[in-house]
Amino acid sequence: MPIFKLGKTHIPHRKNTAKMAAVRMTPPTQVQISMAQHIGAPAVPVVKAGDKVFVGTLIGEASGYVSAPIHSSVSGTVKKIGEYLNSQGRKVQSVIIESDGEMSADPSIAPPVIRSFDDFSQAVRNSGLVGLGGAGFPTAVKLDAEKKGLLKKIVINGAECEPYITSDTRTMLDDTDYVKKGVELLLKYISAEEVVMGIEGNKPECIEVMTALFADNDRVRVEKLPKTYPQGAEKMLIYNTTGLIVPEGGLPSDVGCIVMNVTSVAFIAKYAETGMPLVEKCLTVDGSGIKNPMNVIAPIGASINDVVEFTGGFKDDVAKVLYGGPMMGIAVYSTDDPILKNNNAIVALSFKEVNHNASNPCIHCGRCVAACPMGLNPTAFAKALKVDDKEDRASRLEDAKINLCMECGCCSYVCPSRRPLVQNNRLAKADLREIRSAAKK
């Protein structure tokens, strides 16, 4: 039985930059490259102050199975290794590099030799690739499901359902050949029977181009998705492209799927061709607080200020700046914060668009339940969080299916009382993990 409800929450698309090809920004004089740009263990710096580095030089080594290496995005000199407070409120290590302005590539860069799945998986790991759609999960870890014989379908995410963001759109239109080559590599080294690319219906040009691109390949199918948010959510994308339902607490591999962002697929082809690791990112810079919205190719580690200044700067009435879109994006503490691998947009909102009103008590209108694609009840999670007994609290959260929450933001978007529902849901999930982890210990 389908568990997703569509068409309840209509979010404005605002794809203002969809027809704007990405422009490569002028390299900044300095970059701050975070060692925590992915889910899992942060990378460990392997350089020190005073070291000379090039574009593509390894500066952070993966420190665990779920981790990813980090590379320099500029040529220059390591100035400092220290800590900074990231947008998640955590202190993480970063490597600060003064650019020499030359953007010289590391002399050791060379295309990887790929003859088998193990070679392919290792190449992806060495490239530093993580999910470029937002979550930042190390891609090589996803690919390991192939070793267990679990993969039947590869689902490529071209939905790009968040308002404003068009960086994946530009990948499908500007890097078409690399998308095709990336898909061919996946089909060559992964035993999946089919590749399905899901694209939201508000991108007819992308659907047309991708359909024509794979017209002669009967193992690749392009699926037009409904124009309703949140089509890009992993579980929803799998359901709408394959009809499969990922179980609660499960992974896509549990139903024989792997999900990859379309820009990730294109990058794999680029890396196989050049050997240049992940050192730059295409970003949409937009929102009511941006003077000249555009798509920008920026070095990873460039500050938000550097990127926005390249586009023409902020307007005077900026109230909030986000990594990502307005539905699932993260508000930044400072515009000195660096660009990360999994950033796909900088969205700046004006005071007029940002809600400054205090939240009010719940009026039990049920709009959050009606809006939730999973049919969950956010008020039940909020009530459970107030229960003192930990075991009782955990049981209530599990009964209410908190782990099915995708944190898509639909509940907060429709709430007339402006309740912080998404934030409550995140707290509830973290609380449940902590309780269950303590019980196991």
Buried (B, 14 or more C-beta within 10 A) or exposed (E): EEBBBBEBBEBEBBBBBBEBEBBEBEBBEBBBBBBBBBBBBBBBBBBEEEBEBBBBBBBBBBBEEBBBBBBBBBBBBBBBBEEBEBBEEEEBBBBBBBBBEEBBBBEEBEEBEBEEBEEBBBBBBBBBBBBBBBBBBBBBBBBBBBEEEBBBBBBBBBBBBBBBBBBBBBBBBBBBEBBBBBBBBBBEBBEBEBBBBBBBEBBEEBBEBBBEBBEEEEBBBBBBBBBBBBBBBBBBBBBBBBEBBBEEEEBBBBBBBBBBBBBBBBBBBBBBEBBBBBBBBBBBBBBBBBEEBBBBBBBBBBBBBBBBBBBEBBEEBBBBBBBBBBBBBBBBBEBEBBBBBBBBBBBBBBEEBBEEEEEEEBEEEEBBBBBBBBEBBBBBBBBBBEBEEBEEBBBBBBEBBBBBBBBBBBBBBBBEBEBEBBEBBBBBBEBBEEBBEEEEE
